[in-house]
Amino acid sequence: MDTVTAVKNRILQLCGEHNITINKLANLCGLSPSSLKAILYGRSQNPKLLTIKIICDGLDMTLAEFFDTDEFNRLEQEIQ
């Protein structure tokens, strides 16, 4: 699995845990729904760390909490 897919999966997981839609998440974060959907639908192949931080702020969580999952811990190296 690649990093972008892991980010996408984590956002979807968090929406499920908080029982919110992507549009509601965008509203909580002050992001446009199209910004989040660009990540989720693969139009953004390099989501900015700042965008992920804004998502974390909207969900009242830290970056460490966002990335502290088995999925991120098992990512393969990007440099081959």
Residue pairs with C-beta under 8 A, 6 or more apart in sequence:
1 71
1 74
1 75
1 76
2 75
2 76
2 78
3 75
3 78
4 39
4 42
4 44
4 45
4 46
4 47
6 69
6 71
6 72
6 75
7 39
7 47
7 52
8 39
8 40
8 42
9 71
10 66
10 67
10 69
10 71
10 72
11 22
11 25
11 36
11 39
11 40
11 55
12 40
13 69
14 25
14 55
14 59
14 61
14 66
15 21
15 22
15 24
15 25
18 25
18 59
20 28
22 33
22 36
22 37
22 40
23 33
25 36
25 55
25 58
25 59
26 32
26 33
26 35
26 36
28 58
28 59
29 36
29 54
29 55
29 57
29 58
29 59
30 54
30 58
31 51
31 54
31 55
31 58
35 44
35 51
36 55
37 43
38 44
39 47
39 51
49 63
52 63
52 66
53 63
55 66
56 62
56 63
56 65
56 66
